[in-house]
Amino acid sequence: MKIAVIGGTGLIGSQVVKILNASGHEAVPHSPPTGLDLLSGKGLPEALTGVAVVVNLTNSPTFDEASPAFFQATMDNLLTAAVAAGVGHAVILSIVGADQLPDLVYYRAKVLQEDILKAGPVPYSIVRATQFFEFIDSVLTWTADENTVRLPATRVQPIAAADVAKAVADVSVGAPLRGTRDIAGPEVFTLDELGRITLAARGDHRTVITDDSAGMFAAASGDALIAGGDALIARTAYREWLAR
């Protein structure tokens, strides 16, 4: 099966391409370096020629008020080109709890992306993942100084990018879900606890201060970022991943 992976050179996309090709499929990565610009549509017709499935893993370059316009334009371009090319299945990656955090513009933008796909003419699948292990270090920098890291006690259920890639690859080669599959890591932490675990593993002696107003995830309350009971639970534990 020929599969176009847009955003196929990034953290998730490069692993999806590798998994699919190792399984005997023809997965082709597309991104600006390969000549595809999803925002303008340049290169899309060529990228989708002869393709059975398109996987869209591109992300907005910013998390601010510009992100909804990015997803509107890129999804419109993608679906128009997919229909013209006769693509039978479109897959996107979204976020667990995106619809639970309307105060976060980026999460609203991801819900917009989902809604455009759902209302479109191409059979679809949506994979929603919790926060990636690989992004925790970046989260720690948002509200940090030389001596402290301030983090809210928001409940999170992080997942390894490799497990996300495997789930996306599996969905891509199956029948369109015409719905959503949630995936999450095997453990739930509070974000401040996760920060302490991470800093200790890194040999970083800064103090984590619990501050329920600190950073983007302060907007999430309760179990907004926790996967529901029907989610696919990955195997990789956070401390195991850190130890690698």
Beta strands, then each sheet from edge to edge (+ up, - down):
strand 1: 2-6
strand 2: 26-30
strand 3: 53-56
strand 4: 89-95
strand 5: 124-129
strand 6: 148-151
strand 7: 155-156
strand 8: 180-184
strand 9: 189-190
strand 10: 207-210
strand 11: 232-233
sheet 1: 2+ 1+ 3+ 4+ 5+ 8+ 11+
sheet 2: 6+ 10+
sheet 3: 7+ 9-
end
